[in-house]
Amino acid sequence: MRLHGSDIRAVLFDLDGTLVDSAPDLIVAMQRLRTEEGESPADAAGVGAIVSKGGRAMLRRGFPGADEARIESFLPRFLDLYFEAIAVHTRTYPGIDAALAALDNCRVPWGIVTNKPGWLARALLAELKLDARCAALVCGDCLATRKPDPEPILRACTLAGVDAAHSVYVGDDVRDIEAGRRAGTMTVAAGWGYLAGEDPRGWQADIVVAMPHDLPAALGLG
């Protein structure tokens, strides 16, 4: 499905790897956890490349060879360490602020649908001063299901007061595109995120946008 300009009533974003580059602070948390466990530093680039795959995937990369029981045992401490310094190095991607301003100027509400737990997502958005501007926030613990299930996107559309058929979902992972397609939104693959070597052109998104500053023009906005 393709929408353009005035057909678009809302734009929804994934958070990590799409709106914000949170990898630096997540890598710091991983290194602190490895130090606590008496381990040498992790492969920072390897951990950072898969941020969009979630905390467990990062822990599997940070602790190669650890079984799933150990990964689960690490997760709460990893998230606590991350929360303690959640926005020291994290920033919106270059061009995102201008893209959001273009949406605001066109009076197109924007929101966030993320698998990140709510207590972390809300803290991060508050630190970055994005919370008051966000028309809808649906996190990984808001519903019984998470992306690639479409329900979180559908909930965000409801919160924003729009229908999915006139909404756009932007994400940097194939699960984002699958969720958007299943929800009935237009889908945009973010070519600037944590792609981990994947080619977003193979995700069957409606369009692929190379950089954040290209997004408003690609949507006919701003």
JOBEL-V642113 format. One record per residue. OMEGA is omega in whole degrees, 0 to 359 (999 if undefined). D_FIRST is the distance of its C-alpha to the first C-alpha in Angstrom with 2 decimals. Layout:
BEGIN
omega:OMEGA d_first:D_FIRST
omega:OMEGA d_first:D_FIRST
END
This chain:
BEGIN
omega:179 d_first:0.00
omega:174 d_first:3.81
omega:180 d_first:6.75
omega:173 d_first:10.29
omega:186 d_first:13.77
omega:176 d_first:14.89
omega:186 d_first:11.57
omega:181 d_first:11.74
omega:178 d_first:14.35
omega:174 d_first:14.73
omega:180 d_first:14.24
omega:184 d_first:15.39
omega:159 d_first:17.10
omega:185 d_first:18.87
omega:184 d_first:22.55
omega:179 d_first:24.61
omega:179 d_first:23.49
omega:175 d_first:20.70
omega:187 d_first:22.55
omega:172 d_first:26.04
omega:183 d_first:28.14
omega:184 d_first:30.15
omega:183 d_first:31.43
omega:181 d_first:34.85
omega:176 d_first:35.86
omega:177 d_first:34.64
omega:177 d_first:36.65
omega:179 d_first:39.68
omega:178 d_first:39.43
omega:180 d_first:39.30
omega:177 d_first:42.33
omega:179 d_first:44.21
omega:179 d_first:43.58
omega:177 d_first:44.79
omega:178 d_first:47.86
omega:181 d_first:48.58
omega:178 d_first:48.41
omega:182 d_first:50.81
omega:175 d_first:48.30
omega:182 d_first:47.87
omega:179 d_first:44.77
omega:173 d_first:41.46
omega:186 d_first:39.39
omega:181 d_first:37.65
omega:180 d_first:35.11
omega:178 d_first:34.24
omega:183 d_first:33.81
omega:184 d_first:31.77
omega:186 d_first:29.30
omega:179 d_first:28.10
omega:183 d_first:27.98
omega:179 d_first:24.33
omega:175 d_first:25.56
omega:185 d_first:27.79
omega:181 d_first:31.52
omega:178 d_first:32.61
omega:177 d_first:31.07
omega:179 d_first:32.85
omega:177 d_first:36.05
omega:178 d_first:35.86
omega:181 d_first:35.63
omega:178 d_first:38.32
omega:181 d_first:40.61
omega:181 d_first:40.21
omega:178 d_first:42.14
omega:179 d_first:42.05
omega:186 d_first:41.39
omega:178 d_first:38.83
omega:179 d_first:41.56
omega:177 d_first:42.52
omega:179 d_first:38.96
omega:180 d_first:38.65
omega:179 d_first:42.00
omega:192 d_first:40.96
omega:182 d_first:37.74
omega:180 d_first:39.35
omega:177 d_first:41.64
omega:181 d_first:38.94
omega:177 d_first:36.86
omega:179 d_first:40.05
omega:178 d_first:40.94
omega:181 d_first:37.51
omega:182 d_first:37.78
omega:181 d_first:41.19
omega:193 d_first:39.81
omega:184 d_first:36.10
omega:177 d_first:35.64
omega:182 d_first:38.47
omega:183 d_first:36.41
omega:178 d_first:32.81
omega:169 d_first:31.04
omega:178 d_first:27.64
omega:175 d_first:26.34
omega:181 d_first:27.48
omega:180 d_first:25.07
omega:181 d_first:23.55
omega:178 d_first:26.08
omega:179 d_first:25.22
omega:178 d_first:21.47
omega:178 d_first:22.30
omega:178 d_first:24.78
omega:177 d_first:22.27
omega:179 d_first:20.10
omega:182 d_first:23.39
omega:178 d_first:24.48
omega:182 d_first:21.38
omega:174 d_first:21.97
omega:181 d_first:18.62
omega:177 d_first:19.63
omega:182 d_first:18.88
omega:186 d_first:19.71
omega:172 d_first:20.25
omega:186 d_first:19.48
omega:172 d_first:21.93
omega:178 d_first:23.96
omega:177 d_first:26.98
omega:185 d_first:29.66
omega:182 d_first:29.87
omega:177 d_first:33.39
omega:182 d_first:32.37
omega:181 d_first:29.09
omega:179 d_first:30.89
omega:181 d_first:33.85
omega:181 d_first:31.83
omega:178 d_first:29.85
omega:180 d_first:33.20
omega:181 d_first:34.85
omega:179 d_first:32.19
omega:176 d_first:32.31
omega:188 d_first:28.61
omega:184 d_first:29.21
omega:182 d_first:30.04
omega:187 d_first:26.98
omega:183 d_first:24.45
omega:180 d_first:22.98
omega:175 d_first:22.21
omega:176 d_first:23.48
omega:186 d_first:22.89
omega:186 d_first:24.96
omega:180 d_first:25.71
omega:180 d_first:28.56
omega:184 d_first:27.11
omega:178 d_first:25.99
omega:181 d_first:27.17
omega:179 d_first:24.03
omega:175 d_first:22.37
omega:19 d_first:19.28
omega:173 d_first:17.83
omega:183 d_first:18.30
omega:188 d_first:15.62
omega:178 d_first:18.47
omega:178 d_first:19.21
omega:178 d_first:15.80
omega:177 d_first:16.10
omega:179 d_first:19.65
omega:177 d_first:18.79
omega:178 d_first:16.53
omega:180 d_first:19.59
omega:180 d_first:21.95
omega:178 d_first:20.15
omega:180 d_first:20.12
omega:175 d_first:16.42
omega:185 d_first:13.88
omega:184 d_first:11.11
omega:177 d_first:8.52
omega:181 d_first:9.77
omega:180 d_first:10.31
omega:173 d_first:9.71
omega:184 d_first:11.52
omega:180 d_first:13.55
omega:184 d_first:15.85
omega:180 d_first:18.28
omega:181 d_first:18.46
omega:178 d_first:16.65
omega:177 d_first:17.25
omega:182 d_first:15.20
omega:177 d_first:12.07
omega:180 d_first:12.99
omega:180 d_first:13.67
omega:179 d_first:10.46
omega:182 d_first:8.51
omega:178 d_first:11.42
omega:180 d_first:11.44
omega:177 d_first:8.05
omega:163 d_first:7.29
omega:182 d_first:5.33
omega:178 d_first:7.83
omega:175 d_first:10.56
omega:181 d_first:13.47
omega:182 d_first:16.72
omega:185 d_first:19.03
omega:190 d_first:22.05
omega:181 d_first:22.48
omega:189 d_first:24.57
omega:177 d_first:23.13
omega:178 d_first:26.39
omega:180 d_first:26.15
omega:178 d_first:22.68
omega:183 d_first:20.34
omega:178 d_first:16.90
omega:178 d_first:15.65
omega:185 d_first:16.25
omega:180 d_first:14.10
omega:173 d_first:10.87
omega:177 d_first:9.15
omega:173 d_first:6.39
omega:172 d_first:9.63
omega:180 d_first:13.24
omega:188 d_first:15.55
omega:186 d_first:19.20
omega:183 d_first:21.02
omega:183 d_first:20.66
omega:178 d_first:22.06
omega:189 d_first:19.24
omega:182 d_first:16.57
omega:181 d_first:17.33
omega:180 d_first:17.35
omega:179 d_first:14.08
omega:182 d_first:12.51
omega:182 d_first:14.91
omega:174 d_first:17.15
omega:999 d_first:20.83
END
